[in-house]
Amino acid sequence: MQIDWRNLESLSLSLIFDKLVETIDHISFSRVCKNWYSIAKFNYQNPQIQNNVLPMLMIPTRNKSRTERSLYGISSKKDYNLKLPVRCNKRLCGSSHGWLAKVDYSSQATRITLLNPFKNGASITLPPLYFPNLFRRKDRYEYDVHKVILSTNPTFKPRDFVVVAIYTMRKHLAFLKAGQKNWTYVDDIHCVFNDVIFYKGLVYAVGQMSNIISVDFSYLKDGRVIPKVVSSKGNDFADRTYLVKSLEDDLWLVRKIMGYPGDEDDEDNVEPSNGAKRFEVYNLELDLQTGELIQMSKIDSLGDNVLFLGDSDSIALSTSYFSSYLQKDSIYYTADWYGDAPPYPHGPFDMKIYNVKEDKFSEHCPFYPRFKRMSPAVWVIPPFQWD
């Protein structure tokens, strides 16, 4: 007897849907027919599914296309060989709420363009950023904007989203609310930032010396803004720092220490190395009234949290929810080096899993030869949209 796959019972279809982990598989499931679409839509109304969406890696395609990218699923360990309209020979400076950010350069201005390859290649061109002549470089303009994040998905809230950019070699901070014609800039004395996050109605930014500021973006306007200092510079330098909201709604600071020639445990390395040596995670206890930092405590175990870091939103997901696919007490990261030496065409492509408790590294995506001479991979969450 031939099975009518299109008209399977709802229970059977839901059981099939539950076996799929990658969002791109959910999207493919919904495109089979109207019946399968309705089952997928019904399941996505479950808050547990909505709050547990696994990021995918955006990687080069198998045919080494310079104008397209593909996706790799870390749960399925599968290269989906998609052809998404995103250039692979140009660095992306952000991945947030399913949107990507890239830098466009001209003799008149440097602009950030937001791209949504999952919605017919939709794009949003933002107003030009102000660059002092000292910090605007024609030859390596891709690195003039280090990171871009969004407060929410512009597809759903086109008039109510905020863009935050870390830019120039001094890593200044700039804000843009939807509809504004000009950016709002943080005072120049506050700089050298690595990461930003929207947390409890404020934007927090962290620097390489664990210096932290906050900005109330509800009062943004054209011009400049003086932020609130949450924590002044400490004594310990980190090559990269990140801010993550934990599953328990705490604010965590992650410090990334990178290996270099001359390190005691790296004596045989004669080539420059930008690979991670270790990560450190701290819980930030904040005064809810003053906004100042009360205490920063080192964390030896992430509990149910697993972290995803790189040129993307820094996020935490539940290890227990993805118990069959994610490693406990671990940080999944991608290369996000933007120092004096560009990370490609020759590397590095430092994409690994770091176990905080055991201080060990492992692999989450194999290094394919086609990755060479292409820009680093980034985490992206394909948005499940209902038309």
Disulfide bonds with the S-S distance in Angstrom:
none
